[in-house]
Amino acid sequence: NALIIRNAQIHQNYMISRLNPYNPIFQQQINASVQALSHQMNSVVASHKAYGLMYKSMLEQANLFSYIDIFRLYGVICFILVPLVLFFKKASKNHVQNFHQ
């Protein structure tokens, strides 16, 4: 769980650097959200809500990327550890019978 949170924070830091008022794609998304929300509320509240929705979306994406990273890490660890099974000796029947007695 700590690894997921740590990776999510790393992704948040990376993604938040791209979410700034000078990014035209970000501004386009905010303006579209404000326009869609302004039908239900005034423009000031719609603007704050649009930024909140954008932040929520960024948090969800950062968490998803974190889970993907952890899944990949565990996959690589398993891929590396599976060949270690070949180095284990097979237990003889005498050792198994002595163990159960």
N, C-alpha and C positions, 0 to 999 in steps of 0.2 A: 504494500500500500504506500509506503514512504517513497519507493522508487517511482511509482506512478505519479504521485504528487510532485516529486522533484522534476520529473521529465515534463509534466504538464506546465510547470512554471518556466522551464526552459523554452518550451514552445510558445507560451504566452509572451515571453520577453521578445522572442523572434517575431511573432505575429504583430505585436503591438507597435513595433517599430515601423511597420508598413501602414498602420492605421493612423494617418495624420491628415490634417486638412489640406495639405499640398498634394496629396495623392488623388488624381482625377477619378479613379475608379471608386475610391472610398467616398468621395463627394457625390458621385453619381448614385451610389447605393443609399446614402443618407437622404439625398433629395427625393429619391423614389419612395423611401420609407415615410418621409415626412408628408409627401403628397398623398400617399395611401392612408396615412393615419389622420390627416387633417379633416377628413370627412366625418370622423367620429369625435374629434376634440379640437381645441384651438391650436394655432400653429406653434405657440411656445411649448405647450405640453407635448404636442406631436414631435417637436424637435428633440426634447429630452427623452421621450419614449423611443425615438428612432436610434439615438445614441446608445440607450440601454439595450435595445434589441441587438444592435451590432456587437456590443460588448458580450452579451449572452451568447451570441453565435460564435464569437471568437473563443470564449471559454469552452464551449462544447467541442469545437474543432481541436483545440489544444489538448483536451482530455482524450479525444479519439486518437490523435496522433501519438499521445503518450502510451495508450494501450497497444497501439500497433508496434511501437518501438519495443515495448516489453515483450510482446509476443514474438517478435523477431529475435530478441536477445535470448529468450528461452529456447527458441527453435535452434539457434546456433549452438547453445550450450548442449542441448540434447544431441545434435549432430556430432559434436565433438566427443561427447561421453559414450555414445553407443559403441564405438570401436573398442572401448576399454573392456567391454564384456568378453571380448576374445582373449584377453589376458588372464581371466579368471580360470582357475583349475576346476574341473568338474569333480564334485565330491564322490568319493567311492562309496559303495554300498555298505561297507563296514563302518565307515564314519557316520553314515546316516542312521544305521541301526543302533550304534552306540549312543548317538545323540538322543534317540527316542526312548532309550531305557532308563 
